[in-house]
């Protein structure tokens, strides 16, 4: 065989062998599966020993700061409900027991006379924004209040004006010395029918009488109407925000503050009895 022919045959053989090897190498190096991408890749990485991952459950679901106050527990207890001028005042007690649409609310008996909209209120509820709803027996909102600061809410209705709700701890507290002095009893807007003096000294009453437990001295002045003389009060005291006049026979008249110088007898009647500072 001539040298030129031998060279041509050798080149063809090498080409055939190289193509076969290249095909086999390509088949051997081909990936068996598609590598995981995105979240799958991170999930596999997190499962590797000693690797906690870039994201943890605590990062994805942050918890409330330690010591944060529970909004429901913050509402429980005694609160004062009044108008913006603090002239009409009554009291609520927020409770944790379930009620229709929310939780139970106890409303003082004098509230309906001062704020008619509170007549059928028996429950309360907070929404996710901290707003407070006062609810009726059917769980329907009667009064809506917005938190203006810790321990204080306000609201408004066209018929009754602006409301202020504040914790009893932050509300002004009446002391016996605040009420000492002369007061007149009147029927509604009429003329006074009696004048009396509240004294900040223990009443001279038997210890076992209703007026004997923490009661203070009361003195009637001459010329009182028979309505008062028949009752014949001889002592007084403050009891859970109410001003109570007491007689030696065990009778009592309860008054609630409607403004700083006026108290109204409760329960309210068609002919209200007022106690007004002189």
C-alpha positions as CSV (number, residue, x, y, z in Angstrom):
1,X,0.0,0.0,0.0
2,X,1.3,3.3,-0.9
3,X,2.1,5.9,1.9
4,X,-0.6,8.3,0.8
5,X,-3.3,5.7,0.8
6,X,-2.3,4.5,4.2
7,X,-2.5,8.0,5.6
8,X,-6.1,8.4,4.3
9,X,-7.2,5.2,5.9
10,X,-5.6,6.2,9.3
11,X,-7.5,9.5,9.4
12,X,-10.8,7.8,8.7
13,X,-10.2,5.2,11.5
14,X,-9.3,7.9,14.0
15,X,-12.4,9.9,13.2
16,X,-14.7,6.9,13.7
17,X,-13.1,6.0,17.0
18,X,-13.2,9.6,18.3
19,X,-16.9,10.0,17.5
20,X,-17.8,6.8,19.4
21,X,-15.8,7.9,22.4
22,X,-17.4,11.3,22.4
23,X,-20.9,9.9,22.3
24,X,-20.2,7.5,25.2
25,X,-18.7,10.4,27.2
26,X,-21.6,12.6,26.6
27,X,-24.0,9.9,27.7
28,X,-22.0,9.1,30.9
29,X,-21.8,12.8,31.9
30,X,-25.5,13.7,31.3
31,X,-27.3,14.7,34.6
32,X,-29.6,12.0,36.0
33,X,-32.2,14.4,37.6
34,X,-33.0,18.1,37.3
35,X,-31.3,20.0,40.2
36,X,-33.8,21.5,42.7
37,X,-34.4,25.2,42.3
38,X,-35.7,28.1,44.5
39,X,-37.6,27.0,47.7
40,X,-36.8,23.3,47.0
41,X,-33.1,24.0,47.0
42,X,-33.3,26.0,50.3
43,X,-35.4,23.3,51.8
44,X,-32.8,20.6,51.0
45,X,-30.1,22.8,52.3
46,X,-31.9,23.3,55.6
47,X,-32.2,19.6,56.0
48,X,-28.5,19.1,55.8
49,X,-26.9,18.2,59.2
50,X,-25.5,21.3,61.0
51,X,-27.3,23.7,58.8
52,X,-30.2,25.6,60.5
53,X,-31.2,27.4,57.3
54,X,-31.5,31.0,56.3
55,X,-35.1,31.4,57.6
56,X,-36.5,30.0,60.9
57,X,-40.1,29.7,62.1
58,X,-39.6,32.5,64.6
59,X,-38.6,34.8,61.8
60,X,-41.6,33.9,59.7
61,X,-44.0,34.1,62.6
62,X,-42.8,36.8,65.1
63,X,-44.3,36.5,68.5
64,X,-45.7,39.4,70.7
65,X,-43.1,41.1,72.8
66,X,-42.7,39.6,76.2
67,X,-44.7,41.4,78.8
68,X,-47.2,42.9,76.3
69,X,-50.5,43.7,78.0
70,X,-53.5,41.6,76.9
71,X,-56.1,44.1,75.6
72,X,-59.0,42.1,77.1
73,X,-57.4,41.9,80.6
74,X,-56.6,45.6,80.4
75,X,-60.4,46.3,80.1
76,X,-61.5,44.3,83.1
77,X,-62.7,46.2,86.1
78,X,-64.4,49.5,87.0
79,X,-64.6,52.4,84.5
80,X,-66.2,55.8,84.6
81,X,-68.5,56.9,81.7
82,X,-69.3,60.6,81.4
83,X,-70.0,63.4,79.0
84,X,-67.2,65.6,77.8
85,X,-67.7,68.3,80.5
86,X,-67.8,65.6,83.2
87,X,-71.2,66.9,84.2
88,X,-73.0,63.5,83.8
89,X,-71.3,60.6,85.3
90,X,-72.1,56.9,85.8
91,X,-70.0,53.7,86.1
92,X,-69.5,50.5,84.1
93,X,-67.9,47.2,85.2
94,X,-66.2,45.3,82.4
95,X,-66.2,41.5,83.0
96,X,-64.6,38.5,81.3
97,X,-67.6,36.2,81.1
98,X,-69.1,35.6,77.6
99,X,-72.1,37.5,76.5
100,X,-74.0,37.9,73.2
101,X,-71.5,39.1,70.7
102,X,-68.7,39.7,73.2
103,X,-68.2,39.8,77.0
104,X,-70.4,40.9,79.9
105,X,-70.8,44.5,80.9
106,X,-72.5,45.7,84.1
107,X,-74.0,49.1,83.9
108,X,-74.9,51.2,87.0
109,X,-78.6,51.7,87.5
110,X,-78.3,55.5,87.1
111,X,-76.7,55.4,83.7
112,X,-80.0,55.1,81.7
113,X,-81.3,58.3,83.3
114,X,-78.2,60.2,82.3
115,X,-77.5,58.4,79.0
116,X,-80.6,56.8,77.6
117,X,-78.6,54.9,75.0
118,X,-77.1,52.8,77.7
119,X,-80.5,51.4,78.8
120,X,-80.1,48.0,77.0
121,X,-76.3,47.7,77.0
122,X,-75.1,44.4,78.5
123,X,-71.9,43.5,76.6
124,X,-68.7,44.8,75.1
125,X,-66.2,43.8,72.4
126,X,-62.8,45.0,71.1
127,X,-61.9,44.9,67.4
128,X,-58.4,44.3,66.0
129,X,-57.6,48.0,66.0
130,X,-58.5,48.4,69.7
131,X,-61.8,50.1,69.1
132,X,-64.5,49.4,71.7
133,X,-68.1,48.5,71.0
134,X,-70.8,48.5,73.7
135,X,-73.4,45.9,72.8
136,X,-77.1,45.3,73.5
137,X,-78.7,41.9,74.4
138,X,-78.5,40.8,70.8
139,X,-74.8,41.6,70.4
140,X,-75.5,44.7,68.3
141,X,-73.2,47.7,68.8
142,X,-75.1,50.6,70.5
143,X,-72.1,52.9,71.2
144,X,-68.7,52.9,69.4
145,X,-65.7,54.3,71.2
146,X,-62.1,54.9,70.1
147,X,-59.0,54.6,72.3
148,X,-57.3,58.0,72.6
149,X,-54.7,56.9,75.2
150,X,-54.1,54.0,77.6
151,X,-57.1,53.8,79.9
152,X,-59.3,56.3,78.0
153,X,-61.8,56.1,75.1
154,X,-64.1,58.6,73.5
155,X,-67.1,58.5,71.2
156,X,-70.0,60.6,69.9
157,X,-73.7,60.3,69.1
158,X,-75.8,63.2,67.7
159,X,-78.4,62.8,70.5
160,X,-76.1,62.6,73.5
161,X,-72.9,64.4,72.4
162,X,-69.4,63.3,73.2
163,X,-68.7,60.4,75.6
164,X,-65.6,59.9,77.7
165,X,-64.8,56.4,79.2
166,X,-61.8,56.2,81.5
167,X,-60.6,53.7,84.1
168,X,-61.9,54.3,87.6
169,X,-58.3,54.6,88.7
170,X,-57.7,57.6,86.5
171,X,-61.1,59.2,87.2
172,X,-61.4,61.8,89.9
173,X,-62.2,60.3,93.3
174,X,-64.6,62.0,95.6
175,X,-63.6,62.2,99.3
176,X,-65.8,63.0,102.3
177,X,-64.0,66.3,102.7
178,X,-65.0,67.3,99.2
179,X,-68.7,67.3,100.2
180,X,-68.6,68.9,103.5
181,X,-70.9,72.0,103.8
182,X,-74.5,73.1,103.2
183,X,-76.7,71.4,100.6
184,X,-80.2,72.1,99.5
185,X,-82.8,69.4,98.6
186,X,-85.1,70.4,95.7
187,X,-87.7,68.7,93.6
188,X,-86.5,69.1,90.0
189,X,-86.0,72.7,89.0
190,X,-88.2,74.0,91.8
191,X,-87.2,75.9,94.9
192,X,-85.3,74.1,97.7
193,X,-87.6,72.3,100.2
194,X,-84.9,71.7,102.8
195,X,-81.3,72.7,103.7
196,X,-78.9,70.3,105.4
197,X,-75.3,70.3,106.5
198,X,-72.8,67.5,105.8
199,X,-70.2,67.2,108.5
200,X,-66.9,65.2,108.3
201,X,-67.2,63.7,111.8
202,X,-68.5,60.3,113.0
203,X,-72.3,60.2,113.5
204,X,-73.6,59.6,117.0
205,X,-75.5,56.4,116.0
206,X,-75.6,52.9,117.6
207,X,-72.9,50.7,116.2
208,X,-75.5,48.1,115.0
209,X,-77.7,50.7,113.1
210,X,-77.4,51.2,109.4
211,X,-76.0,54.6,110.0
212,X,-73.4,53.4,112.5
213,X,-70.9,51.8,110.0
214,X,-68.6,54.5,108.9
215,X,-71.4,57.1,108.8
216,X,-70.8,60.8,109.2
217,X,-72.9,63.5,110.9
218,X,-75.8,65.2,109.0
219,X,-77.7,68.1,110.4
220,X,-81.1,69.3,109.1
221,X,-82.0,72.9,109.3
222,X,-85.4,74.3,110.3
223,X,-88.2,74.6,107.8
224,X,-87.8,71.4,105.9
225,X,-90.7,70.0,103.8
226,X,-92.6,67.0,105.3
227,X,-91.1,64.8,102.5
228,X,-87.7,65.2,104.2
229,X,-88.8,65.4,107.8
230,X,-90.7,62.1,107.5
231,X,-87.4,60.5,106.2
232,X,-85.5,62.5,108.9
233,X,-81.9,61.8,107.8
234,X,-79.3,62.0,110.6
235,X,-76.1,60.7,108.9
236,X,-74.4,60.3,105.5
237,X,-71.6,58.4,103.8
238,X,-70.0,57.8,100.4
239,X,-70.6,54.3,99.1
240,X,-68.9,53.2,95.8
241,X,-69.3,56.7,94.4
242,X,-72.8,57.3,95.7
243,X,-73.8,59.8,98.3
244,X,-76.1,58.0,100.8
245,X,-78.3,59.8,103.3
246,X,-79.3,57.6,106.3
247,X,-82.1,57.8,108.9
248,X,-82.0,56.3,112.4
249,X,-84.9,54.0,111.3
250,X,-82.7,52.3,108.7
251,X,-84.0,54.1,105.6
252,X,-81.7,55.5,103.0
253,X,-81.7,57.8,100.0
254,X,-79.0,57.2,97.4
255,X,-77.7,60.1,95.2
256,X,-75.3,60.0,92.2
257,X,-73.2,62.9,91.0
258,X,-74.5,64.6,87.8
259,X,-72.1,67.5,88.0
260,X,-69.6,68.7,90.7
261,X,-72.2,70.6,92.6
262,X,-75.4,68.5,92.0
263,X,-76.3,65.0,92.9
264,X,-79.6,63.3,91.9
265,X,-81.5,60.7,93.8
266,X,-81.7,57.2,92.3
267,X,-83.6,55.4,91.0
268,X,-84.8,58.3,88.9
269,X,-88.5,59.3,89.2
270,X,-90.8,61.5,87.2
271,X,-90.3,64.2,90.0
272,X,-86.5,64.0,90.5
273,X,-85.0,64.9,93.8
274,X,-81.8,66.9,93.6
275,X,-79.1,67.7,96.2
276,X,-77.4,71.0,95.3
277,X,-74.4,72.6,97.0
278,X,-75.2,76.0,98.6
